């Protein structure tokens, strides 16, 4: 079995990083949804919907969140945004490798292969 090139090891590391960050963000989103559901506040699936609704929910003084639970939700929201930023940086690394790699450019000529828009 041939050894991986340094370039392929780097590419694999970037994809591993991005994949792990996305899993962390998904788990965090599920945790936030679960905590809110216990208070009777339901947010449909989808990280975009969660990201959009959570600040409004935290600021709504008419819902069943206590001051402490609002503080927790703010912390979790900040963590969510930080993960989004880290994922965006990983996406940038993928983009950079893609544009600088002759092998990637060759593969991109095949229909259906190439960079996809970032998953948000």
Number of C-alpha atoms within 10 A of each C-alpha: 3 4 7 10 9 9 11 11 12 13 16 13 12 17 16 13 14 20 14 13 17 18 11 14 20 15 12 18 20 16 13 19 19 15 16 19 12 10 14 12 14 13 17 10 11 12 19 11 11 20 16 10 13 19 14 10 19 20 12 12 12 8 12 15 19 12 11 9 15 18 13 15 20 16 11 17 20 12 14 21 13 13 17 18 12 16 22 16 13 20 19 13 16 17 13 11 17 18 13 11 12 11 10 15 15 11 14 14 10 9 7 9 12 14 13 8 7 10 10 11
